[in-house]
Amino acid sequence: MEHKLIGSSSPHIKDKVTTSRIMLDVIIALLPAALMGVIFFGTGALVNIFAAIAACVLGEYIWNRGMKKPQSIHDCSAIVTGLLLAMTVSPKTPFWMLILGGFFAIIIVKQLFGGIGMNFLNPALAARAMMMASWPAQMTAWQAPNWMSPLPTDGLTANVDAVAGATPLALQKLIIGEGGVTAAQLPSYKDLFLGNVMGSIGETCALALLLGGVYLIIRGVISWEIPVLFAASTALLSLILGVDPLFNLLSGGLMIGAIFMATDYTTSPMTFKARCIYAVGCGLLTVVIRVYGGYPEGVSYAILLMNLVVPLLDKAFIPKSFGTIHVKKGEAAK
């Protein structure tokens, strides 16, 4: 059979960058934080990671097979979704919840909207939000790191469950609400930086996440503006509201959210100006939810809310087409 090549209008761009290469880079960047999660929290973390990845890959395979579409599991995007989902939940979360969350992320959030590049919400974060709404008690039951000295829980039980309330952000929330917890009971910056605190599997070790972020920037997978402006706006509003900026940067899902979630190609803006506004919005909403919201953590919801604004930002900052000039109204008729 004769094969015909049909050329469209220039410019033509040829690049060796593929989806699978980008996803492999993201997996490599996530490995240090995932490894630290397994070291800190043990086999439960490892089981949850494998359960989430397996569910996402299987969900993608089943969908493509059922819809008679070409298999796309080789592009590794389902692996990235599963890994990110597992890293945003507690190591004590039952593995069957990760399986349901993985299927929800792939089938409901991603494939129903057309597959990779078509979803308007981050699949891992949308699945986490669904799990938090469905099983809040299990999603907020935390486990202390293996070599962590117990955090004081005096004064916690009147406001939050003693197990669920011992994360750094939960303690900060009680300080803000004058819940009988003092700043002296908060974990040190060193513990926050190294990950020696309660939290989700992949969010506690800021050092490992920063190393992954540097790797992605060097590889050209992400640009600097989203993580930097996300963090800067978080720190600035924290300072204005009288909350410790550095504590807010090192606690919770800020690092993994700014570096790995907010930078998702599909759900973040295309132009530089739009990305800057998007990143600042993520940072400001994170602080507002952390300080005034019902939950101590706000990164996931902040990013999901800004995901909804991305189409408007892309429309507002459409770049000028090649070979065109701006003509004022009335001048074209002259």
ZAMARGU-4260 file (C-alpha; in steps of 0.2 Angstrom, whole numbers, plus 5000, padded with zeros to 4 digits):
<rodrens>
0) 5000/5000/5000 | 5006/5017/4996 | 5010/5029/5011 | 5007/5047/5008 | 5014/5061/5019
5) 5003/5076/5021 | 5012/5092/5027 | 5003/5106/5036 | 5008/5124/5038 | 5025/5128/5046
10) 5033/5130/5058 | 5037/5111/5060 | 5045/5106/5076 | 5054/5089/5079 | 5060/5084/5096
15) 5066/5068/5104 | 5055/5072/5119 | 5041/5059/5122 | 5028/5056/5134 | 5036/5041/5141
20) 5053/5050/5143 | 5045/5064/5153 | 5036/5052/5164 | 5051/5042/5167 | 5060/5058/5172
25) 5046/5061/5184 | 5047/5044/5192 | 5065/5046/5194 | 5063/5062/5203 | 5049/5055/5214
30) 5060/5040/5219 | 5070/5048/5233 | 5054/5054/5242 | 5046/5037/5240 | 5061/5028/5246
35) 5062/5040/5262 | 5043/5036/5264 | 5047/5017/5265 | 5061/5020/5276 | 5051/5031/5288
40) 5035/5021/5288 | 5039/5003/5283 | 5031/4990/5273 | 5014/4998/5274 | 5020/5013/5264
45) 5027/5000/5251 | 5011/4990/5250 | 5001/5006/5247 | 5013/5012/5233 | 5012/4996/5224
50) 4993/4995/5226 | 4990/5012/5219 | 5002/5009/5204 | 4994/4992/5200 | 4977/4999/5201
55) 4981/5014/5190 | 4990/5003/5177 | 4976/4990/5177 | 4962/5003/5176 | 4971/5011/5160
60) 4973/4993/5153 | 4955/4988/5156 | 4948/5005/5149 | 4958/5004/5133 | 4954/4986/5131
65) 4935/4989/5134 | 4934/5004/5123 | 4945/4996/5109 | 4958/5009/5110 | 4977/5007/5108
70) 4985/5003/5124 | 4994/5017/5132 | 5001/5009/5148 | 5018/5010/5140 | 5019/5029/5141
75) 5021/5027/5160 | 5008/5040/5164 | 4997/5028/5174 | 5012/5024/5185 | 5016/5042/5189
80) 4997/5044/5194 | 4998/5029/5205 | 5014/5034/5213 | 5008/5052/5216 | 4992/5046/5223
85) 5001/5034/5235 | 5013/5048/5241 | 4999/5059/5246 | 4990/5048/5258 | 4994/5041/5275
90) 5004/5025/5276 | 4990/5018/5287 | 4977/5020/5274 | 4970/5003/5269 | 4977/4997/5253
95) 4959/4994/5246 | 4956/5012/5247 | 4971/5015/5236 | 4965/5003/5223 | 4948/5011/5222
100) 4957/5028/5222 | 4968/5022/5207 | 4953/5017/5197 | 4944/5033/5201 | 4959/5043/5195
105) 4962/5034/5179 | 4944/5030/5173 | 4933/5044/5180 | 4945/5059/5180 | 4957/5054/5166
110) 4949/5042/5153 | 4931/5049/5153 | 4938/5065/5147 | 4948/5058/5133 | 4964/5052/5141
115) 4981/5059/5144 | 4981/5078/5139 | 4962/5080/5140 | 4958/5079/5159 | 4955/5096/5167
120) 4959/5090/5185 | 4975/5082/5192 | 4970/5064/5193 | 4980/5060/5208 | 4973/5075/5218
125) 4955/5072/5212 | 4956/5054/5218 | 4964/5060/5235 | 4950/5073/5237 | 4937/5059/5233
130) 4945/5047/5246 | 4946/5061/5259 | 4927/5065/5257 | 4923/5046/5257 | 4934/5040/5272
135) 4940/5055/5282 | 4944/5045/5297 | 4955/5032/5288 | 4963/5046/5278 | 4968/5056/5293
140) 4975/5042/5304 | 4993/5045/5304 | 5009/5034/5309 | 5024/5040/5317 | 5041/5038/5308
145) 5050/5022/5314 | 5064/5032/5324 | 5053/5047/5329 | 5052/5052/5347 | 5033/5054/5351
150) 5026/5071/5349 | 5016/5078/5364 | 4998/5075/5362 | 4992/5084/5378 | 4978/5096/5374
155) 4974/5087/5357 | 4960/5076/5362 | 4948/5090/5366 | 4949/5095/5348 | 4956/5082/5336
160) 4959/5063/5338 | 4976/5060/5346 | 4982/5050/5332 | 4975/5060/5318 | 4980/5077/5326
165) 4998/5075/5328 | 5004/5080/5311 | 5013/5097/5310 | 4999/5106/5301 | 4986/5099/5314
170) 4997/5105/5328 | 4999/5122/5320 | 4980/5123/5317 | 4977/5120/5335 | 4989/5135/5339
175) 4980/5146/5327 | 4963/5141/5336 | 4970/5142/5353 | 4968/5124/5356 | 4980/5121/5370
180) 4995/5118/5360 | 5010/5129/5361 | 5023/5133/5348 | 5036/5124/5358 | 5027/5108/5354
185) 5029/5110/5335 | 5043/5099/5327 | 5059/5107/5323 | 5064/5114/5305 | 5077/5100/5305
190) 5064/5086/5307 | 5052/5094/5294 | 5067/5096/5282 | 5072/5078/5284 | 5055/5070/5286
195) 5055/5065/5304 | 5037/5069/5306 | 5020/5062/5304 | 5012/5064/5287 | 5008/5056/5270
200) 5020/5044/5263 | 5029/5055/5251 | 5027/5073/5258 | 5037/5073/5274 | 5055/5074/5267
205) 5057/5091/5260 | 5075/5087/5256 | 5071/5072/5244 | 5057/5082/5236 | 5068/5097/5233
210) 5081/5085/5225 | 5068/5079/5214 | 5063/5096/5209 | 5080/5101/5204 | 5082/5086/5194
215) 5066/5090/5184 | 5072/5108/5181 | 5089/5102/5175 | 5081/5090/5163 | 5069/5103/5157
220) 5053/5093/5162 | 5047/5108/5172 | 5050/5126/5173 | 5055/5136/5188 | 5040/5149/5189
225) 5026/5137/5196 | 5036/5129/5211 | 5045/5145/5215 | 5030/5157/5215 | 5019/5144/5223
230) 5031/5144/5238 | 5034/5162/5238 | 5016/5167/5238 | 5013/5154/5252 | 5027/5162/5262
235) 5022/5180/5260 | 5004/5177/5265 | 5009/5167/5279 | 5020/5181/5285 | 5006/5193/5283
240) 4994/5182/5293 | 5006/5180/5307 | 5010/5161/5303 | 5027/5155/5302 | 5032/5155/5284
245) 5046/5142/5284 | 5035/5130/5294 | 5021/5132/5281 | 5034/5129/5267 | 5041/5113/5275
250) 5025/5106/5282 | 5011/5095/5273 | 5010/5093/5255 | 5017/5110/5250 | 5033/5104/5242
255) 5026/5089/5233 | 5011/5100/5227 | 5022/5114/5221 | 5035/5103/5212 | 5025/5088/5206
260) 5006/5092/5206 | 5004/5110/5201 | 5017/5108/5187 | 5006/5094/5178 | 5006/5099/5159
265) 4988/5095/5156 | 4981/5105/5171 | 4993/5120/5171 | 4993/5135/5160 | 5003/5136/5144
270) 5010/5153/5144 | 5022/5161/5156 | 5011/5175/5163 | 4996/5163/5165 | 5008/5151/5174
275) 5013/5164/5186 | 4996/5169/5190 | 4991/5151/5193 | 5006/5148/5204 | 5002/5163/5215
280) 4984/5158/5216 | 4989/5140/5222 | 5000/5148/5236 | 4987/5160/5242 | 4973/5148/5242
285) 4984/5135/5251 | 4987/5147/5266 | 4969/5153/5266 | 4963/5135/5268 | 4976/5131/5280
290) 4972/5145/5292 | 4953/5148/5289 | 4947/5131/5283 | 4941/5116/5292 | 4955/5105/5287
295) 4973/5109/5292 | 4980/5105/5274 | 4975/5115/5259 | 4987/5111/5245 | 4976/5098/5236
300) 4961/5109/5236 | 4970/5124/5231 | 4978/5116/5216 | 4961/5108/5211 | 4952/5125/5212
305) 4966/5133/5201 | 4965/5118/5189 | 4947/5125/5186 | 4953/5142/5182 | 4967/5136/5169
310) 4955/5137/5154 | 4951/5155/5158 | 4970/5159/5161 | 4974/5151/5144 | 4961/5161/5135
315) 4966/5177/5143 | 4984/5175/5139 | 4984/5168/5121 | 5001/5172/5113 | 5001/5181/5097
320) 5002/5170/5081 | 5017/5170/5070 | 5016/5183/5056 | 5002/5193/5063 | 5001/5211/5069
325) 4988/5220/5080 | 4976/5231/5071 | 4965/5243/5080 | 4947/5243/5077 | 4943/5254/5062
330) 4960/5254/5054 | 4957/5238/5044 | 4944/5247/5034 | 4956/5261/5029
</rodrens>
